[in-house]
């Protein structure tokens, strides 16, 4: 048993290379931000399928070369290939005591395939945290985002006072708004997400694994609740 301290509390974490926590939420719900907080606190790796695909492609691995052909055509990478990448990543030494999957699985087919692969290795999904943010708030968050093409900085019009000339406060280059950050595109992405992910949530709700979190609140407030929920879930597993 490994003892992990969070705040003034201690929780026993059952070691399991294929025991994972899911972080679910629409684009703009804050998954990346919350993932960093959770992973730093619990000492587990942050695994996102998109990052895995880009890494395999960059390194020119066999999986990456197969994925490249789909990505270059603008097609979705097949579920079985993405699952293979996730399972391979979970086998790394740093995932020996669990991992956080960010935004994955996205479809019921992916969830069922993931469950099967984890179970075959003696693991499974420990908990699924759903960051619930109203569509209007998602649109405001994403449409207010500005990115620097030079230094890679990301800023938000509502969260930081930016130079009036539209330049990056870090390097001085012009800030840009991504084409897919406009209101109509964001609303469409949110609708597509809702349609594909609702069955995933229902799948894990039937197993009592889903924790609903209001993701529209301040970052630290959300982070505190997510960590508290995960503590409770770990205690339940240890006691069972």
MOJO-V253161 format. One record per helix or strand. SS is the DSSP state (alpha for helix, beta for strand). FROM is the first residue (numbers start at 0). LEN is the number of residues. Records with the same first field share a line. If there is no record, write none. Layout:
SS=FROM-LEN, FROM-LEN
This chain:
beta=1-5, 8-5, 18-7, 44-4, 98-4, 123-9, 144-4, 153-3, 166-1, 173-3, 209-5
alpha=30-12, 48-11, 61-12, 78-12, 92-3, 107-13, 134-9, 178-3, 182-23, 218-21
